[in-house]
């Protein structure tokens, strides 16, 4: 394994160890942006004729997430290495500046793309399925044993009115 791959692998492991902070949190943040802005502004803003505001918003949120997380990966890694004092061990081996630079950039690209893909998948599910509901089947004790996604036209609305005894 060359020094480039070792440094690249170290960076991948670094953000994989805290996956909730490095991938899931940015996806949830972008989802909150999407839900809030699409709910508040979709009825007031029309960007292009025939283009829903949410569909207009998603590519920008995906790119914002990709760029923020790619930058955060490399910058936080270098600052953490400097503060903890182990940047010496990264700079000590005979590695060229190009290999050092490319390993950090490649790891940043991977993290940015993983977060961007996560944001895109969450946004596509939210956009493509606005009238889909999750139905959960439970036993008498309230434990779920199955769940099913159904469209609105597949649901039967029942109204229960308890009778006072």
Buried (B, 14 or more C-beta within 10 A) or exposed (E): EEBBEBBBEBBBEBBEEEEEEBBEBBBBBBBEBBEEBBEEEBEEEEEEEEEBBBBBBBEEBBEBBBBBBBEBBBEEBEEEBEEEEEBEEBEEEEBEEEBBEBBBBBBBBBBBEBBBBBBBEBBEEBBEEEEEEEEEEEEEEEEEEEEEEEEEEEEEEEEEEEEEE
